[in-house]
Amino acid sequence: MHCPFCRHPDSRVVDSRTTDDGTSIRRRRQCPDCSRRFTTVETASLMVIKRSGVTEPFSRTKVISGVRKACQGRPVTEDALAKLGQRVEEAVRATGSAELTTHDVGLAILGPLQELDVVAYLRFASVYRAFDSLEDFEAAITELRDQRPVAQENGAGGNPSVPVPAAAAD
C-alpha cells in the first residue's frame, strides 16, 4: 500500500476493524517514511457471471430492485427488502466462491423471498425458472402447499404479519 502523502511503497497497519455491516475491513495505517496516518477500506470482491458471459461485481441494490418488481402491490416494506438483500449477500458470500452465476444468485433469492411473501415468490420464480405453462405454476403452488404445513408445525412459516392469500393457504 503506497502512502497517499509521500508515495512511499510501504505502510504499517496500526488498527483493523470490520465495518458495521461486516462486509469490509477498515484499516488505519501509518507510513514509516513520513509518519502520517491514513485509512483504507478492504472488501472481498464478489463477481457475478451473467448469462451473456459478462462478469460484473455483485450488487445488493440489483437484487433488491429485482425483488421489488416481484413485490409490487404486495404488503412488503422497504426495510424487509433491505433485510432480504442483506440475507442474499450473506448467503452468496458464505459460499466462499469469488465468482457466482446469476443462477446461483437467483437460488439464493428464492428461499428468503418465499419466507417474505409467497405471491412475490411465485412471481419471481415464474420469471427465474421461466414458467411457460399453467402446469408450471400449478407445480410450484403444489410444492408451496406441501411445504406450508411442515413449516407451520415447526413454528416457522414466514412472516406472520404478511397475510397468506387463500389460494396459497389451501
Beta strands, then each sheet from edge to edge (+ up, - down):
strand 1: 12-18
strand 2: 24-30
strand 3: 37-43
strand 4: 47-49
strand 5: 55-57
strand 6: 99-101
sheet 1: 1+ 2- 3+
sheet 2: 5+ 4- 6-
end
